[in-house]
């Protein structure tokens, strides 16, 4: 068995997932980067992980497809021989004003819930047998939208609330071998907010810490929940500069 620990990061090629991959690599963890469409970004992340001195495997899978998720996890374990950490960073949304109830189309709900809720569950379920063997940990990237009910759309906020609830359920079900927590960022400066950067920066300026989150701010919270924090499970750590105070 590989002596180095191994982390699977869904949506690991960009944004928060990429930042987590690089921080874990700096701690000597081998990385599996999952992507669905962003192959170029995933390969760039893999190269950066390699420069940090650890190994990286890129695997394409749609997390909303249970069969693809199971194959991805099998391939990861076959390659590295073990699995220690799972970070569910893959996510999606449709931007619909909350007051536009008619604009919140059924297919938008289906897309969002499939990735943000079912995808988290599918990945946790597929990884659980391997994580139990290593005494592993899971961190789900949720959002303050799941706490406040405000976000890019009603469906997005509902999906993140569901992911927070799923975190609590799995923390109980998978204990004591596996710890399960979530990190709930506020608005993060990633490609999701492309074209809205000025608005996002203004929102950040109004928070107690006076700025908006970057991907590395979120990764800074994720990594200790994986590598340490041995008595912490079922919790949601808010990383938003105090925005919801």
TITI-297507 format. One record per residue (C-alpha): residue number from 1; residue in one letter; y negated, z negated, x. Coordinates in Angstrom, 3 decimals, always signed. Layout:
REM residues N
SITE num residu       c2       c3       c1
SITE NUM      A        Y        Z        X
...
//
This chain:
REM residues 245
SITE num residu       c2       c3       c1
SITE   1      X   +0.000   +0.000   +0.000
SITE   2      X   -3.550   +0.763   +1.099
SITE   3      X   -5.106   -2.391   +2.603
SITE   4      X   -8.613   -1.541   +1.439
SITE   5      X   -9.597   -2.263   -2.126
SITE   6      X  -10.144   +0.661   -4.473
SITE   7      X  -12.699   +1.145   -7.246
SITE   8      X  -12.655   +3.756   -9.990
SITE   9      X  -16.133   +4.600  -11.282
SITE  10      X  -16.436   +6.741  -14.389
SITE  11      X  -19.552   +8.865  -14.323
SITE  12      X  -19.673   +8.047  -10.639
SITE  13      X  -21.383  +11.185   -9.410
SITE  14      X  -24.884  +10.412  -10.637
SITE  15      X  -27.341   +7.642  -11.449
SITE  16      X  -25.978   +4.135  -11.773
SITE  17      X  -22.413   +5.216  -11.007
SITE  18      X  -23.468   +6.797   -7.735
SITE  19      X  -25.485   +3.727   -6.744
SITE  20      X  -22.492   +1.475   -7.438
SITE  21      X  -20.207   +3.765   -5.426
SITE  22      X  -22.475   +3.602   -2.386
SITE  23      X  -22.896   -0.182   -2.559
SITE  24      X  -19.143   -0.708   -2.862
SITE  25      X  -18.479   +1.713   -0.009
SITE  26      X  -20.854   -0.319   +2.148
SITE  27      X  -18.568   -3.289   +1.430
SITE  28      X  -15.492   -1.376   +2.648
SITE  29      X  -14.151   -0.349   -0.770
SITE  30      X  -12.502   +3.044   -1.236
SITE  31      X  -13.911   +4.964   -4.185
SITE  32      X  -12.646   +7.197   -6.969
SITE  33      X  -15.530   +9.142   -8.493
SITE  34      X  -14.867  +10.432  -11.993
SITE  35      X  -16.977  +13.218  -13.455
SITE  36      X  -16.772  +15.488  -16.467
SITE  37      X  -19.343  +18.211  -15.754
SITE  38      X  -21.301  +17.205  -12.640
SITE  39      X  -18.862  +18.400   -9.967
SITE  40      X  -21.604  +19.181   -7.439
SITE  41      X  -23.094  +15.708   -7.820
SITE  42      X  -19.651  +14.102   -7.561
SITE  43      X  -18.919  +15.932   -4.322
SITE  44      X  -22.294  +14.884   -2.918
SITE  45      X  -21.533  +11.271   -3.798
SITE  46      X  -18.122  +11.581   -2.168
SITE  47      X  -19.746  +12.868   +1.018
SITE  48      X  -22.175   +9.938   +1.024
SITE  49      X  -19.289   +7.507   +0.546
SITE  50      X  -17.529   +9.104   +3.494
SITE  51      X  -20.615   +8.601   +5.629
SITE  52      X  -20.419   +4.903   +4.761
SITE  53      X  -16.957   +4.826   +6.337
SITE  54      X  -14.602   +4.632   +3.370
SITE  55      X  -12.496   +7.205   +1.536
SITE  56      X  -13.453   +8.900   -1.705
SITE  57      X  -11.460  +10.899   -4.237
SITE  58      X  -13.194  +12.932   -6.959
SITE  59      X  -11.368  +13.429  -10.249
SITE  60      X  -12.490  +15.407  -13.271
SITE  61      X  -11.760  +13.887  -16.681
SITE  62      X  -13.467  +13.555  -20.042
SITE  63      X  -13.342   +9.809  -20.718
SITE  64      X  -13.308  +10.499  -24.461
SITE  65      X   -9.875  +12.124  -24.027
SITE  66      X   -7.149   +9.491  -23.651
SITE  67      X   -4.635  +11.880  -22.056
SITE  68      X   -7.153  +12.990  -19.429
SITE  69      X   -8.039   +9.376  -18.664
SITE  70      X   -4.396   +8.419  -18.197
SITE  71      X   -3.826  +11.360  -15.844
SITE  72      X   -6.925  +10.446  -13.876
SITE  73      X   -5.798   +6.860  -13.380
SITE  74      X   -2.279   +7.965  -12.423
SITE  75      X   -3.723  +10.395   -9.866
SITE  76      X   -6.010   +7.721   -8.431
SITE  77      X   -3.201   +5.205   -8.006
SITE  78      X   -0.866   +7.857   -6.608
SITE  79      X   -3.498   +8.757   -4.018
SITE  80      X   -4.584   +5.277   -2.917
SITE  81      X   -1.555   +3.196   -3.907
SITE  82      X   -3.589   +0.562   -5.748
SITE  83      X   -6.554   -0.102   -8.012
SITE  84      X   -8.784   -3.174   -7.821
SITE  85      X  -11.970   -2.410   -9.725
SITE  86      X  -13.116   -0.329  -12.674
SITE  87      X  -16.747   +0.451  -13.466
SITE  88      X  -17.330   +2.220  -16.761
SITE  89      X  -20.572   +4.035  -16.054
SITE  90      X  -19.978   +7.253  -17.984
SITE  91      X  -22.229   +7.500  -20.996
SITE  92      X  -23.998   +9.891  -23.306
SITE  93      X  -26.694   +9.955  -25.962
SITE  94      X  -28.699  +12.146  -28.292
SITE  95      X  -32.408  +11.433  -28.476
SITE  96      X  -33.284  +10.926  -32.145
SITE  97      X  -36.229   +8.865  -33.370
SITE  98      X  -34.923   +5.743  -35.101
SITE  99      X  -36.984   +6.473  -38.215
SITE 100      X  -35.456   +9.935  -38.549
SITE 101      X  -32.346   +8.864  -40.424
SITE 102      X  -31.538  +12.387  -41.556
SITE 103      X  -31.810  +13.600  -37.970
SITE 104      X  -28.986  +11.272  -36.901
SITE 105      X  -26.286  +13.871  -37.499
SITE 106      X  -22.625  +13.006  -37.853
SITE 107      X  -21.666  +14.995  -34.768
SITE 108      X  -24.154  +12.968  -32.728
SITE 109      X  -22.417   +9.788  -33.845
SITE 110      X  -19.050  +11.262  -32.916
SITE 111      X  -20.193  +12.330  -29.444
SITE 112      X  -21.846   +9.027  -28.631
SITE 113      X  -19.116   +6.744  -29.922
SITE 114      X  -16.379   +8.846  -28.316
SITE 115      X  -17.805   +8.443  -24.808
SITE 116      X  -19.605   +5.102  -24.958
SITE 117      X  -16.969   +3.122  -26.869
SITE 118      X  -13.636   +4.940  -26.964
SITE 119      X  -14.125   +6.098  -23.370
SITE 120      X  -14.634   +2.528  -22.182
SITE 121      X  -11.539   +1.387  -24.059
SITE 122      X   -9.374   +4.267  -22.839
SITE 123      X  -10.317   +3.621  -19.202
SITE 124      X   -9.769   -0.128  -19.471
SITE 125      X   -6.399   +0.358  -21.157
SITE 126      X   -5.189   +2.895  -18.604
SITE 127      X   -6.328   +0.782  -15.642
SITE 128      X   -5.152   -2.598  -16.933
SITE 129      X   -1.540   -2.508  -15.618
SITE 130      X   -2.771   -1.646  -12.115
SITE 131      X   -5.646   -4.135  -12.153
SITE 132      X   -3.277   -6.916  -13.210
SITE 133      X   -1.251   -6.329  -10.059
SITE 134      X   -4.292   -6.779   -7.827
SITE 135      X   -6.160   -9.428   -9.802
SITE 136      X   -8.929   -6.939  -10.404
SITE 137      X  -12.208   -6.817  -12.284
SITE 138      X  -14.002   -4.534  -14.710
SITE 139      X  -17.720   -4.022  -15.284
SITE 140      X  -18.891   -1.987  -18.260
SITE 141      X  -22.381   -0.508  -18.063
SITE 142      X  -23.901   -1.245  -21.462
SITE 143      X  -27.617   -1.459  -22.345
SITE 144      X  -30.247   -3.751  -23.786
SITE 145      X  -30.198   -1.264  -26.674
SITE 146      X  -26.968   -2.980  -27.704
SITE 147      X  -28.859   -6.271  -27.947
SITE 148      X  -32.208   -5.158  -29.370
SITE 149      X  -31.029   -2.318  -31.618
SITE 150      X  -33.704   -0.087  -30.062
SITE 151      X  -32.893   +2.843  -27.825
SITE 152      X  -32.600   +6.599  -27.594
SITE 153      X  -31.023   +6.658  -31.056
SITE 154      X  -29.487   +4.334  -33.619
SITE 155      X  -26.040   +5.592  -32.683
SITE 156      X  -26.648   +4.886  -29.000
SITE 157      X  -27.749   +1.307  -29.721
SITE 158      X  -24.721   +0.790  -31.954
SITE 159      X  -22.390   +2.176  -29.305
SITE 160      X  -23.710   -0.213  -26.676
SITE 161      X  -23.407   -3.164  -29.040
SITE 162      X  -19.795   -2.113  -29.576
SITE 163      X  -19.238   -1.884  -25.822
SITE 164      X  -20.590   -5.409  -25.388
SITE 165      X  -18.213   -6.624  -28.099
SITE 166      X  -15.351   -4.710  -26.457
SITE 167      X  -16.176   -6.454  -23.175
SITE 168      X  -15.757   -9.848  -24.848
SITE 169      X  -12.477   -8.839  -26.497
SITE 170      X  -10.963   -7.448  -23.308
SITE 171      X  -12.106  -10.450  -21.279
SITE 172      X   -9.908  -12.587  -23.519
SITE 173      X   -7.018  -10.148  -23.810
SITE 174      X   -6.736   -9.277  -20.097
SITE 175      X   -7.238  -12.809  -18.757
SITE 176      X   -6.351  -14.497  -16.499
SITE 177      X   -5.487  -11.606  -14.157
SITE 178      X   -8.509   -9.400  -14.908
SITE 179      X  -12.149  -10.395  -15.349
SITE 180      X  -14.234   -8.182  -17.651
SITE 181      X  -18.033   -8.275  -17.754
SITE 182      X  -20.877   -5.959  -18.640
SITE 183      X  -24.273   -5.198  -17.162
SITE 184      X  -26.973   -4.240  -19.660
SITE 185      X  -29.888   -2.402  -18.071
SITE 186      X  -33.191   -1.627  -19.679
SITE 187      X  -34.576   +1.873  -19.228
SITE 188      X  -33.435   +3.217  -15.869
SITE 189      X  -35.097   +6.003  -13.911
SITE 190      X  -32.272   +8.536  -13.882
SITE 191      X  -31.929  +12.173  -14.931
SITE 192      X  -31.567  +10.922  -18.527
SITE 193      X  -35.322  +10.396  -18.658
SITE 194      X  -36.232  +13.736  -17.082
SITE 195      X  -39.586  +14.792  -18.487
SITE 196      X  -40.302  +11.275  -19.706
SITE 197      X  -40.852   +9.621  -16.319
SITE 198      X  -44.533   +8.785  -16.892
SITE 199      X  -43.745   +7.141  -20.222
SITE 200      X  -40.891   +5.161  -18.677
SITE 201      X  -43.046   +3.962  -15.786
SITE 202      X  -45.707   +2.794  -18.262
SITE 203      X  -43.074   +0.824  -20.165
SITE 204      X  -41.918   -0.798  -16.938
SITE 205      X  -45.472   -1.789  -16.048
SITE 206      X  -45.586   -3.922  -19.189
SITE 207      X  -42.574   -6.058  -18.252
SITE 208      X  -42.784   -9.442  -16.456
SITE 209      X  -41.621   -7.850  -13.179
SITE 210      X  -44.023   -4.977  -13.636
SITE 211      X  -41.700   -2.056  -12.981
SITE 212      X  -38.808   -0.119  -14.422
SITE 213      X  -35.237   -0.318  -13.114
SITE 214      X  -33.792   +2.148  -10.651
SITE 215      X  -30.056   +2.809  -10.346
SITE 216      X  -29.787   +0.575   -7.292
SITE 217      X  -31.286   -2.364   -9.204
SITE 218      X  -28.383   -2.090  -11.628
SITE 219      X  -25.795   -1.618   -8.879
SITE 220      X  -27.141   -4.734   -7.189
SITE 221      X  -25.998   -6.697  -10.262
SITE 222      X  -22.698   -4.860  -10.756
SITE 223      X  -21.207   -5.333   -7.294
SITE 224      X  -21.245   -9.173   -7.191
SITE 225      X  -19.564   -9.266  -10.604
SITE 226      X  -16.738   -7.221   -9.087
SITE 227      X  -16.408   -8.734   -5.627
SITE 228      X  -17.289  -12.358   -6.328
SITE 229      X  -18.220  -14.371   -9.448
SITE 230      X  -14.595  -15.445   -9.823
SITE 231      X  -15.261  -17.718  -12.800
SITE 232      X  -17.414  -15.258  -14.737
SITE 233      X  -15.818  -13.226  -17.517
SITE 234      X  -16.813  -11.937  -20.929
SITE 235      X  -20.494  -12.028  -20.045
SITE 236      X  -23.319   -9.507  -20.304
SITE 237      X  -25.896   -9.630  -17.518
SITE 238      X  -29.239   -8.150  -18.572
SITE 239      X  -31.083   -6.185  -15.867
SITE 240      X  -34.398   -5.126  -17.361
SITE 241      X  -37.207   -6.816  -15.460
SITE 242      X  -37.637   -9.220  -18.368
SITE 243      X  -38.349   -6.485  -20.908
SITE 244      X  -36.644   -8.244  -23.824
SITE 245      X  -38.119  -11.692  -23.198
//
